């Protein structure tokens, strides 16, 4: 079968979609993708995948969305896929509408987090809900990455029978690695006995960087490594500037986008994700597989992953003092860090093994 995968930006294609494209191709399917232009598309193309550039916009820009819709309809009529599999809110809406216009036989979507569940301007959230409800009428297979959002989809009439597929990462890539720990700490001039708190996230406000900065100011005996950057289409204030102004001095390392995330996680001691909103974050899976205790906010998706008091600690979103207290507890308790980290890896290997998740997703898509 010919399958067209549709996603909004190159970053998302590389980190969320490319493993699924590989798995579908390995089952004998003809795979192509549609995505907004970006440098990270080169990796998929180097593996032999056709990636068609569509002028998606992540902003509320009606004419831009019309142009993207027309481009998708033309692509679907030319390629005649048997299945369109859409991802992300705006590209997911446009892809499903285009698929119905182009008479694609089957239309699927995977929700990575409903925008109407994200804190923000009420009219924007209402518009996001209406878009999801309408697009649900054009969807044959509705999947979510988290159980809570599957329940939301059913309760709110977005989908009658949503399936939950989760997310996954490779346990052979993300794992404890003493040699990588020693090498990276030596390269960065970090003694082995210094506690390193690490976060892997885009530098945007809803990832909770203001609270994280305040929490790190309030704790002692640890430094913070921030792995990630902004996408060209990200909006809002500059979180890198906010972090630099937080007064952490040498206790802050802004490492930017990195290819060696697995090694960096192996070199750290505590993983933190202060996000106000997530789907089912890959970064938490990577940290758990790396045997790191996780400090995160008690939000949809994340609370399915982190067992409070067992694999990590959950705090209310937007609460800097609570975040500081949780970090301090783990900074001061190496034995607790080790116990939680080991419990986290066991759970992640059981529930978030990439090979198992991909196979389950393809089965749910009827592939």
BALOBA-1460 file (C-alpha; in Angstrom, 3 decimals):
// residues 367
<rec num="1" residu="x" x="0.000" y="0.000" z="0.000"/>
<rec num="2" residu="x" x="1.102" y="3.563" z="-0.625"/>
<rec num="3" residu="x" x="1.073" y="5.564" z="2.617"/>
<rec num="4" residu="x" x="1.351" y="9.341" z="2.877"/>
<rec num="5" residu="x" x="2.514" y="10.568" z="6.281"/>
<rec num="6" residu="x" x="1.810" y="14.249" z="6.982"/>
<rec num="7" residu="x" x="3.454" y="16.327" z="9.727"/>
<rec num="8" residu="x" x="4.056" y="20.006" z="10.342"/>
<rec num="9" residu="x" x="7.818" y="20.625" z="10.735"/>
<rec num="10" residu="x" x="11.081" y="18.861" z="9.931"/>
<rec num="11" residu="x" x="12.010" y="18.523" z="13.621"/>
<rec num="12" residu="x" x="8.826" y="16.549" z="14.271"/>
<rec num="13" residu="x" x="9.327" y="14.382" z="11.195"/>
<rec num="14" residu="x" x="12.821" y="13.448" z="12.267"/>
<rec num="15" residu="x" x="12.083" y="12.754" z="15.930"/>
<rec num="16" residu="x" x="8.511" y="11.400" z="15.854"/>
<rec num="17" residu="x" x="7.719" y="10.148" z="12.373"/>
<rec num="18" residu="x" x="10.878" y="8.782" z="10.769"/>
<rec num="19" residu="x" x="11.016" y="5.569" z="12.865"/>
<rec num="20" residu="x" x="7.410" y="4.820" z="11.870"/>
<rec num="21" residu="x" x="8.195" y="5.459" z="8.206"/>
<rec num="22" residu="x" x="11.083" y="2.995" z="8.414"/>
<rec num="23" residu="x" x="8.875" y="0.388" z="10.081"/>
<rec num="24" residu="x" x="6.136" y="0.770" z="7.463"/>
<rec num="25" residu="x" x="8.663" y="0.418" z="4.662"/>
<rec num="26" residu="x" x="10.107" y="-2.683" z="6.338"/>
<rec num="27" residu="x" x="6.622" y="-4.250" z="6.103"/>
<rec num="28" residu="x" x="6.693" y="-3.714" z="2.338"/>
<rec num="29" residu="x" x="4.688" y="-0.512" z="2.010"/>
<rec num="30" residu="x" x="5.439" y="2.392" z="-0.327"/>
<rec num="31" residu="x" x="6.084" y="5.345" z="1.987"/>
<rec num="32" residu="x" x="6.244" y="9.082" z="1.340"/>
<rec num="33" residu="x" x="5.851" y="12.110" z="3.567"/>
<rec num="34" residu="x" x="4.622" y="15.686" z="3.376"/>
<rec num="35" residu="x" x="6.163" y="18.312" z="5.634"/>
<rec num="36" residu="x" x="7.052" y="21.988" z="5.796"/>
<rec num="37" residu="x" x="10.510" y="22.799" z="4.379"/>
<rec num="38" residu="x" x="13.469" y="22.384" z="6.723"/>
<rec num="39" residu="x" x="17.073" y="21.244" z="6.899"/>
<rec num="40" residu="x" x="16.200" y="18.118" z="8.907"/>
<rec num="41" residu="x" x="14.322" y="16.635" z="5.952"/>
<rec num="42" residu="x" x="17.704" y="15.741" z="4.468"/>
<rec num="43" residu="x" x="18.064" y="12.768" z="6.800"/>
<rec num="44" residu="x" x="14.834" y="11.134" z="5.625"/>
<rec num="45" residu="x" x="15.716" y="11.795" z="2.003"/>
<rec num="46" residu="x" x="19.166" y="10.287" z="2.502"/>
<rec num="47" residu="x" x="17.386" y="7.076" z="3.549"/>
<rec num="48" residu="x" x="15.515" y="7.043" z="0.246"/>
<rec num="49" residu="x" x="12.187" y="8.484" z="1.394"/>
<rec num="50" residu="x" x="10.329" y="10.910" z="-0.826"/>
<rec num="51" residu="x" x="9.487" y="13.997" z="1.241"/>
<rec num="52" residu="x" x="7.281" y="16.598" z="-0.429"/>
<rec num="53" residu="x" x="7.493" y="20.127" z="0.941"/>
<rec num="54" residu="x" x="4.138" y="21.686" z="1.862"/>
<rec num="55" residu="x" x="3.900" y="25.346" z="2.990"/>
<rec num="56" residu="x" x="2.464" y="24.641" z="6.443"/>
<rec num="57" residu="x" x="2.223" y="27.504" z="8.922"/>
<rec num="58" residu="x" x="2.048" y="27.016" z="12.693"/>
<rec num="59" residu="x" x="0.346" y="30.403" z="13.095"/>
<rec num="60" residu="x" x="-3.309" y="31.376" z="12.717"/>
<rec num="61" residu="x" x="-2.826" y="32.401" z="9.069"/>
<rec num="62" residu="x" x="-5.904" y="31.541" z="6.966"/>
<rec num="63" residu="x" x="-4.389" y="32.169" z="3.530"/>
<rec num="64" residu="x" x="-1.304" y="30.142" z="4.412"/>
<rec num="65" residu="x" x="-3.545" y="27.270" z="5.499"/>
<rec num="66" residu="x" x="-5.508" y="27.476" z="2.255"/>
<rec num="67" residu="x" x="-2.267" y="27.253" z="0.255"/>
<rec num="68" residu="x" x="-1.167" y="24.239" z="2.276"/>
<rec num="69" residu="x" x="-4.581" y="22.589" z="1.802"/>
<rec num="70" residu="x" x="-4.468" y="23.075" z="-1.966"/>
<rec num="71" residu="x" x="-0.933" y="21.682" z="-2.106"/>
<rec num="72" residu="x" x="-2.003" y="18.620" z="-0.117"/>
<rec num="73" residu="x" x="-5.026" y="17.982" z="-2.334"/>
<rec num="74" residu="x" x="-2.831" y="18.186" z="-5.449"/>
<rec num="75" residu="x" x="-0.278" y="15.832" z="-3.903"/>
<rec num="76" residu="x" x="-2.912" y="13.272" z="-2.910"/>
<rec num="77" residu="x" x="-4.570" y="13.347" z="-6.315"/>
<rec num="78" residu="x" x="-1.177" y="12.834" z="-7.982"/>
<rec num="79" residu="x" x="0.128" y="10.105" z="-5.661"/>
<rec num="80" residu="x" x="-3.185" y="8.341" z="-4.893"/>
<rec num="81" residu="x" x="-2.209" y="6.961" z="-1.462"/>
<rec num="82" residu="x" x="-4.280" y="4.184" z="0.037"/>
<rec num="83" residu="x" x="-3.817" y="5.692" z="3.494"/>
<rec num="84" residu="x" x="-3.081" y="9.189" z="4.752"/>
<rec num="85" residu="x" x="-1.692" y="9.265" z="8.293"/>
<rec num="86" residu="x" x="-1.780" y="12.777" z="9.755"/>
<rec num="87" residu="x" x="0.021" y="14.220" z="12.777"/>
<rec num="88" residu="x" x="-0.036" y="17.463" z="14.815"/>
<rec num="89" residu="x" x="-3.020" y="19.827" z="15.155"/>
<rec num="90" residu="x" x="-2.881" y="22.143" z="12.125"/>
<rec num="91" residu="x" x="-1.242" y="19.764" z="9.657"/>
<rec num="92" residu="x" x="-3.492" y="16.994" z="10.990"/>
<rec num="93" residu="x" x="-6.638" y="19.024" z="10.330"/>
<rec num="94" residu="x" x="-5.552" y="20.083" z="6.837"/>
<rec num="95" residu="x" x="-4.370" y="16.599" z="5.866"/>
<rec num="96" residu="x" x="-7.665" y="14.994" z="6.856"/>
<rec num="97" residu="x" x="-9.706" y="17.600" z="5.017"/>
<rec num="98" residu="x" x="-7.501" y="17.236" z="1.929"/>
<rec num="99" residu="x" x="-7.800" y="13.459" z="2.082"/>
<rec num="100" residu="x" x="-11.591" y="13.653" z="1.997"/>
<rec num="101" residu="x" x="-11.536" y="16.154" z="-0.875"/>
<rec num="102" residu="x" x="-9.139" y="13.882" z="-2.787"/>
<rec num="103" residu="x" x="-11.187" y="10.720" z="-2.002"/>
<rec num="104" residu="x" x="-8.366" y="8.909" z="-0.189"/>
<rec num="105" residu="x" x="-9.739" y="5.476" z="0.851"/>
<rec num="106" residu="x" x="-8.550" y="5.580" z="4.461"/>
<rec num="107" residu="x" x="-7.632" y="8.492" z="6.734"/>
<rec num="108" residu="x" x="-5.830" y="8.148" z="10.067"/>
<rec num="109" residu="x" x="-4.530" y="10.570" z="12.656"/>
<rec num="110" residu="x" x="-2.297" y="10.293" z="15.687"/>
<rec num="111" residu="x" x="-2.876" y="13.012" z="18.274"/>
<rec num="112" residu="x" x="0.274" y="14.061" z="20.123"/>
<rec num="113" residu="x" x="-1.677" y="16.338" z="22.470"/>
<rec num="114" residu="x" x="-4.886" y="18.298" z="21.966"/>
<rec num="115" residu="x" x="-4.376" y="22.059" z="21.744"/>
<rec num="116" residu="x" x="-7.626" y="22.639" z="23.597"/>
<rec num="117" residu="x" x="-6.018" y="20.972" z="26.631"/>
<rec num="118" residu="x" x="-3.133" y="23.441" z="26.538"/>
<rec num="119" residu="x" x="-3.365" y="26.442" z="28.884"/>
<rec num="120" residu="x" x="-4.016" y="29.591" z="26.921"/>
<rec num="121" residu="x" x="-6.519" y="32.070" z="25.482"/>
<rec num="122" residu="x" x="-10.050" y="30.545" z="25.798"/>
<rec num="123" residu="x" x="-11.218" y="31.462" z="22.258"/>
<rec num="124" residu="x" x="-8.108" y="29.809" z="20.816"/>
<rec num="125" residu="x" x="-8.809" y="26.660" z="22.841"/>
<rec num="126" residu="x" x="-12.448" y="26.670" z="21.709"/>
<rec num="127" residu="x" x="-11.362" y="26.997" z="18.081"/>
<rec num="128" residu="x" x="-8.939" y="24.095" z="18.559"/>
<rec num="129" residu="x" x="-11.734" y="21.929" z="19.956"/>
<rec num="130" residu="x" x="-14.081" y="22.725" z="17.065"/>
<rec num="131" residu="x" x="-11.308" y="21.885" z="14.573"/>
<rec num="132" residu="x" x="-10.654" y="18.529" z="16.268"/>
<rec num="133" residu="x" x="-14.378" y="17.716" z="16.428"/>
<rec num="134" residu="x" x="-14.864" y="18.500" z="12.731"/>
<rec num="135" residu="x" x="-11.760" y="16.606" z="11.636"/>
<rec num="136" residu="x" x="-12.937" y="13.629" z="13.671"/>
<rec num="137" residu="x" x="-15.816" y="13.318" z="11.200"/>
<rec num="138" residu="x" x="-13.276" y="12.765" z="8.397"/>
<rec num="139" residu="x" x="-11.153" y="10.214" z="10.273"/>
<rec num="140" residu="x" x="-11.347" y="6.444" z="9.908"/>
<rec num="141" residu="x" x="-8.615" y="5.544" z="12.425"/>
<rec num="142" residu="x" x="-8.115" y="7.819" z="15.435"/>
<rec num="143" residu="x" x="-5.052" y="7.206" z="17.599"/>
<rec num="144" residu="x" x="-3.555" y="9.047" z="20.565"/>
<rec num="145" residu="x" x="-0.226" y="8.716" z="22.329"/>
<rec num="146" residu="x" x="-1.759" y="8.976" z="25.813"/>
<rec num="147" residu="x" x="-4.620" y="7.201" z="27.548"/>
<rec num="148" residu="x" x="-6.039" y="10.396" z="29.036"/>
<rec num="149" residu="x" x="-6.405" y="12.061" z="25.662"/>
<rec num="150" residu="x" x="-8.047" y="8.928" z="24.246"/>
<rec num="151" residu="x" x="-10.605" y="9.283" z="27.027"/>
<rec num="152" residu="x" x="-11.006" y="12.980" z="26.149"/>
<rec num="153" residu="x" x="-11.575" y="12.110" z="22.487"/>
<rec num="154" residu="x" x="-14.297" y="9.608" z="23.395"/>
<rec num="155" residu="x" x="-15.939" y="11.769" z="26.078"/>
<rec num="156" residu="x" x="-16.060" y="14.875" z="23.870"/>
<rec num="157" residu="x" x="-17.336" y="13.081" z="20.775"/>
<rec num="158" residu="x" x="-14.168" y="13.619" z="18.739"/>
<rec num="159" residu="x" x="-13.771" y="9.884" z="18.093"/>
<rec num="160" residu="x" x="-16.008" y="6.932" z="18.941"/>
<rec num="161" residu="x" x="-13.245" y="4.361" z="19.392"/>
<rec num="162" residu="x" x="-9.836" y="6.025" z="19.762"/>
<rec num="163" residu="x" x="-6.838" y="3.740" z="20.074"/>
<rec num="164" residu="x" x="-3.817" y="4.356" z="22.276"/>
<rec num="165" residu="x" x="-0.433" y="3.640" z="20.703"/>
<rec num="166" residu="x" x="1.983" y="5.485" z="22.992"/>
<rec num="167" residu="x" x="5.528" y="6.507" z="22.113"/>
<rec num="168" residu="x" x="8.778" y="4.593" z="22.209"/>
<rec num="169" residu="x" x="12.538" y="4.790" z="22.139"/>
<rec num="170" residu="x" x="15.240" y="2.181" z="21.599"/>
<rec num="171" residu="x" x="16.555" y="0.683" z="24.889"/>
<rec num="172" residu="x" x="19.803" y="-0.223" z="23.116"/>
<rec num="173" residu="x" x="20.437" y="3.465" z="22.347"/>
<rec num="174" residu="x" x="19.280" y="4.983" z="25.640"/>
<rec num="175" residu="x" x="20.808" y="3.175" z="28.596"/>
<rec num="176" residu="x" x="23.322" y="3.719" z="31.410"/>
<rec num="177" residu="x" x="26.786" y="4.182" z="29.922"/>
<rec num="178" residu="x" x="29.669" y="4.725" z="32.383"/>
<rec num="179" residu="x" x="32.188" y="5.330" z="29.610"/>
<rec num="180" residu="x" x="30.049" y="8.051" z="28.023"/>
<rec num="181" residu="x" x="29.521" y="9.575" z="31.463"/>
<rec num="182" residu="x" x="33.250" y="9.752" z="32.125"/>
<rec num="183" residu="x" x="34.052" y="11.050" z="28.637"/>
<rec num="184" residu="x" x="31.453" y="13.820" z="28.575"/>
<rec num="185" residu="x" x="32.088" y="14.975" z="32.117"/>
<rec num="186" residu="x" x="35.807" y="15.174" z="31.381"/>
<rec num="187" residu="x" x="35.129" y="17.140" z="28.192"/>
<rec num="188" residu="x" x="32.888" y="19.595" z="30.065"/>
<rec num="189" residu="x" x="35.094" y="19.813" z="33.153"/>
<rec num="190" residu="x" x="32.428" y="18.364" z="35.468"/>
<rec num="191" residu="x" x="33.651" y="16.226" z="38.398"/>
<rec num="192" residu="x" x="32.055" y="12.808" z="38.739"/>
<rec num="193" residu="x" x="30.637" y="13.651" z="42.169"/>
<rec num="194" residu="x" x="28.833" y="16.806" z="41.029"/>
<rec num="195" residu="x" x="25.071" y="16.331" z="40.632"/>
<rec num="196" residu="x" x="23.873" y="17.206" z="37.126"/>
<rec num="197" residu="x" x="20.238" y="18.047" z="36.460"/>
<rec num="198" residu="x" x="19.411" y="17.789" z="32.752"/>
<rec num="199" residu="x" x="16.439" y="18.839" z="30.650"/>
<rec num="200" residu="x" x="15.873" y="18.114" z="26.961"/>
<rec num="201" residu="x" x="13.295" y="20.461" z="25.478"/>
<rec num="202" residu="x" x="12.659" y="23.204" z="22.964"/>
<rec num="203" residu="x" x="13.391" y="26.622" z="24.434"/>
<rec num="204" residu="x" x="9.779" y="27.819" z="24.594"/>
<rec num="205" residu="x" x="7.714" y="29.171" z="27.470"/>
<rec num="206" residu="x" x="5.309" y="26.245" z="27.871"/>
<rec num="207" residu="x" x="8.262" y="23.955" z="28.679"/>
<rec num="208" residu="x" x="8.350" y="25.702" z="32.064"/>
<rec num="209" residu="x" x="11.773" y="27.346" z="31.883"/>
<rec num="210" residu="x" x="10.871" y="30.315" z="34.125"/>
<rec num="211" residu="x" x="9.894" y="27.928" z="36.927"/>
<rec num="212" residu="x" x="12.936" y="25.760" z="36.283"/>
<rec num="213" residu="x" x="15.256" y="28.765" z="36.462"/>
<rec num="214" residu="x" x="13.673" y="29.854" z="39.748"/>
<rec num="215" residu="x" x="13.908" y="26.315" z="41.135"/>
<rec num="216" residu="x" x="17.590" y="26.000" z="40.254"/>
<rec num="217" residu="x" x="18.305" y="29.333" z="41.949"/>
<rec num="218" residu="x" x="16.745" y="27.908" z="45.112"/>
<rec num="219" residu="x" x="18.739" y="24.667" z="45.204"/>
<rec num="220" residu="x" x="22.408" y="24.059" z="45.840"/>
<rec num="221" residu="x" x="24.869" y="21.315" z="45.037"/>
<rec num="222" residu="x" x="23.862" y="20.825" z="41.392"/>
<rec num="223" residu="x" x="24.213" y="22.326" z="37.955"/>
<rec num="224" residu="x" x="21.717" y="22.439" z="35.088"/>
<rec num="225" residu="x" x="22.332" y="21.209" z="31.546"/>
<rec num="226" residu="x" x="19.800" y="22.453" z="28.985"/>
<rec num="227" residu="x" x="19.727" y="20.458" z="25.747"/>
<rec num="228" residu="x" x="17.638" y="21.996" z="22.996"/>
<rec num="229" residu="x" x="16.972" y="25.167" z="21.046"/>
<rec num="230" residu="x" x="14.113" y="27.062" z="19.408"/>
<rec num="231" residu="x" x="12.593" y="26.085" z="16.090"/>
<rec num="232" residu="x" x="12.427" y="28.870" z="13.488"/>
<rec num="233" residu="x" x="8.624" y="28.783" z="13.820"/>
<rec num="234" residu="x" x="8.549" y="28.928" z="17.634"/>
<rec num="235" residu="x" x="7.026" y="32.039" z="19.150"/>
<rec num="236" residu="x" x="7.253" y="33.852" z="22.467"/>
<rec num="237" residu="x" x="10.096" y="35.201" z="24.600"/>
<rec num="238" residu="x" x="13.666" y="33.961" z="24.361"/>
<rec num="239" residu="x" x="14.100" y="31.296" z="27.043"/>
<rec num="240" residu="x" x="17.876" y="31.168" z="26.516"/>
<rec num="241" residu="x" x="18.081" y="34.835" z="27.524"/>
<rec num="242" residu="x" x="15.852" y="34.143" z="30.529"/>
<rec num="243" residu="x" x="18.078" y="31.297" z="31.660"/>
<rec num="244" residu="x" x="21.251" y="33.337" z="31.224"/>
<rec num="245" residu="x" x="19.703" y="36.091" z="33.343"/>
<rec num="246" residu="x" x="18.720" y="33.682" z="36.118"/>
<rec num="247" residu="x" x="21.946" y="34.159" z="38.053"/>
<rec num="248" residu="x" x="23.069" y="30.533" z="37.902"/>
<rec num="249" residu="x" x="26.501" y="31.449" z="36.574"/>
<rec num="250" residu="x" x="28.734" y="28.421" z="36.036"/>
<rec num="251" residu="x" x="25.908" y="26.144" z="37.223"/>
<rec num="252" residu="x" x="24.149" y="26.628" z="33.871"/>
<rec num="253" residu="x" x="25.223" y="24.985" z="30.613"/>
<rec num="254" residu="x" x="23.198" y="25.775" z="27.500"/>
<rec num="255" residu="x" x="24.204" y="22.927" z="25.196"/>
<rec num="256" residu="x" x="21.864" y="23.622" z="22.255"/>
<rec num="257" residu="x" x="20.698" y="20.970" z="19.805"/>
<rec num="258" residu="x" x="22.855" y="17.861" z="20.156"/>
<rec num="259" residu="x" x="23.242" y="14.580" z="18.328"/>
<rec num="260" residu="x" x="24.606" y="12.849" z="21.457"/>
<rec num="261" residu="x" x="21.533" y="13.122" z="23.686"/>
<rec num="262" residu="x" x="21.863" y="9.496" z="24.811"/>
<rec num="263" residu="x" x="25.404" y="10.130" z="26.046"/>
<rec num="264" residu="x" x="24.400" y="13.381" z="27.757"/>
<rec num="265" residu="x" x="21.595" y="11.612" z="29.612"/>
<rec num="266" residu="x" x="24.042" y="8.897" z="30.674"/>
<rec num="267" residu="x" x="26.325" y="11.627" z="32.050"/>
<rec num="268" residu="x" x="23.561" y="13.256" z="34.147"/>
<rec num="269" residu="x" x="21.957" y="12.349" z="37.489"/>
<rec num="270" residu="x" x="18.413" y="13.792" z="37.428"/>
<rec num="271" residu="x" x="16.074" y="14.540" z="34.534"/>
<rec num="272" residu="x" x="13.635" y="17.430" z="34.808"/>
<rec num="273" residu="x" x="10.781" y="18.476" z="32.531"/>
<rec num="274" residu="x" x="8.800" y="21.466" z="33.799"/>
<rec num="275" residu="x" x="6.309" y="21.535" z="30.888"/>
<rec num="276" residu="x" x="2.781" y="22.854" z="31.384"/>
<rec num="277" residu="x" x="1.455" y="20.724" z="28.487"/>
<rec num="278" residu="x" x="2.649" y="17.564" z="26.719"/>
<rec num="279" residu="x" x="1.396" y="14.609" z="24.731"/>
<rec num="280" residu="x" x="3.601" y="11.714" z="25.832"/>
<rec num="281" residu="x" x="7.107" y="13.219" z="25.806"/>
<rec num="282" residu="x" x="9.900" y="11.244" z="24.172"/>
<rec num="283" residu="x" x="12.416" y="12.982" z="26.434"/>
<rec num="284" residu="x" x="10.914" y="11.376" z="29.535"/>
<rec num="285" residu="x" x="11.114" y="7.937" z="27.900"/>
<rec num="286" residu="x" x="14.763" y="8.561" z="26.986"/>
<rec num="287" residu="x" x="15.537" y="9.631" z="30.562"/>
<rec num="288" residu="x" x="13.792" y="6.619" z="32.093"/>
<rec num="289" residu="x" x="15.650" y="4.252" z="29.768"/>
<rec num="290" residu="x" x="18.861" y="5.995" z="30.858"/>
<rec num="291" residu="x" x="18.115" y="5.132" z="34.509"/>
<rec num="292" residu="x" x="17.467" y="8.733" z="35.537"/>
<rec num="293" residu="x" x="14.846" y="9.680" z="38.127"/>
<rec num="294" residu="x" x="12.388" y="12.121" z="36.571"/>
<rec num="295" residu="x" x="11.076" y="15.327" z="38.113"/>
<rec num="296" residu="x" x="8.137" y="16.561" z="36.063"/>
<rec num="297" residu="x" x="4.796" y="18.323" z="36.254"/>
<rec num="298" residu="x" x="1.591" y="16.481" z="37.092"/>
<rec num="299" residu="x" x="-0.030" y="16.917" z="33.662"/>
<rec num="300" residu="x" x="-1.758" y="14.697" z="31.120"/>
<rec num="301" residu="x" x="0.583" y="12.237" z="29.449"/>
<rec num="302" residu="x" x="3.455" y="12.749" z="31.870"/>
<rec num="303" residu="x" x="1.570" y="11.380" z="34.862"/>
<rec num="304" residu="x" x="0.934" y="8.184" z="32.879"/>
<rec num="305" residu="x" x="4.685" y="7.726" z="32.604"/>
<rec num="306" residu="x" x="6.151" y="8.886" z="35.905"/>
<rec num="307" residu="x" x="5.083" y="6.976" z="38.992"/>
<rec num="308" residu="x" x="5.277" y="9.590" z="41.747"/>
<rec num="309" residu="x" x="7.583" y="8.370" z="44.496"/>
<rec num="310" residu="x" x="8.637" y="5.288" z="42.502"/>
<rec num="311" residu="x" x="10.250" y="6.378" z="39.209"/>
<rec num="312" residu="x" x="10.377" y="10.088" z="39.993"/>
<rec num="313" residu="x" x="8.519" y="13.009" z="41.524"/>
<rec num="314" residu="x" x="5.525" y="14.949" z="40.195"/>
<rec num="315" residu="x" x="4.834" y="18.585" z="41.059"/>
<rec num="316" residu="x" x="2.034" y="21.013" z="40.165"/>
<rec num="317" residu="x" x="2.658" y="22.798" z="36.855"/>
<rec num="318" residu="x" x="3.920" y="26.372" z="37.136"/>
<rec num="319" residu="x" x="5.031" y="25.909" z="40.763"/>
<rec num="320" residu="x" x="8.703" y="26.868" z="41.127"/>
<rec num="321" residu="x" x="8.958" y="26.208" z="44.896"/>
<rec num="322" residu="x" x="7.503" y="22.699" z="44.531"/>
<rec num="323" residu="x" x="9.896" y="22.018" z="41.666"/>
<rec num="324" residu="x" x="12.804" y="23.212" z="43.817"/>
<rec num="325" residu="x" x="11.720" y="20.984" z="46.711"/>
<rec num="326" residu="x" x="11.540" y="17.914" z="44.466"/>
<rec num="327" residu="x" x="14.948" y="18.621" z="42.934"/>
<rec num="328" residu="x" x="16.490" y="19.227" z="46.370"/>
<rec num="329" residu="x" x="15.112" y="15.931" z="47.637"/>
<rec num="330" residu="x" x="16.837" y="14.009" z="44.855"/>
<rec num="331" residu="x" x="20.031" y="16.077" z="44.868"/>
<rec num="332" residu="x" x="20.504" y="15.185" z="48.527"/>
<rec num="333" residu="x" x="19.639" y="11.467" z="48.157"/>
<rec num="334" residu="x" x="21.900" y="9.502" z="45.786"/>
<rec num="335" residu="x" x="20.451" y="6.160" z="46.910"/>
<rec num="336" residu="x" x="16.921" y="7.342" z="46.131"/>
<rec num="337" residu="x" x="18.088" y="8.553" z="42.716"/>
<rec num="338" residu="x" x="19.515" y="5.121" z="41.947"/>
<rec num="339" residu="x" x="16.404" y="3.271" z="43.123"/>
<rec num="340" residu="x" x="14.041" y="5.485" z="41.142"/>
<rec num="341" residu="x" x="16.262" y="5.354" z="38.074"/>
<rec num="342" residu="x" x="16.335" y="1.559" z="38.065"/>
<rec num="343" residu="x" x="12.554" y="1.401" z="38.515"/>
<rec num="344" residu="x" x="12.129" y="3.860" z="35.662"/>
<rec num="345" residu="x" x="14.243" y="1.828" z="33.262"/>
<rec num="346" residu="x" x="12.336" y="-1.361" z="34.063"/>
<rec num="347" residu="x" x="9.047" y="0.395" z="33.371"/>
<rec num="348" residu="x" x="10.272" y="2.072" z="30.180"/>
<rec num="349" residu="x" x="11.644" y="-1.181" z="28.756"/>
<rec num="350" residu="x" x="8.302" y="-2.827" z="29.484"/>
<rec num="351" residu="x" x="6.007" y="-0.078" z="28.191"/>
<rec num="352" residu="x" x="7.990" y="2.152" z="25.813"/>
<rec num="353" residu="x" x="10.235" y="-0.113" z="23.753"/>
<rec num="354" residu="x" x="10.289" y="1.512" z="20.317"/>
<rec num="355" residu="x" x="10.079" y="-1.741" z="18.353"/>
<rec num="356" residu="x" x="6.981" y="-2.840" z="20.256"/>
<rec num="357" residu="x" x="5.308" y="0.581" z="19.973"/>
<rec num="358" residu="x" x="5.966" y="0.799" z="16.237"/>
<rec num="359" residu="x" x="4.584" y="-2.689" z="15.631"/>
<rec num="360" residu="x" x="1.485" y="-1.859" z="17.661"/>
<rec num="361" residu="x" x="0.992" y="1.393" z="15.714"/>
<rec num="362" residu="x" x="1.262" y="-0.322" z="12.342"/>
<rec num="363" residu="x" x="-1.190" y="-2.975" z="13.459"/>
<rec num="364" residu="x" x="-3.617" y="-0.269" z="14.609"/>
<rec num="365" residu="x" x="-3.307" y="1.346" z="11.163"/>
<rec num="366" residu="x" x="-4.108" y="-1.982" z="9.519"/>
<rec num="367" residu="x" x="-0.657" y="-2.265" z="7.990"/>
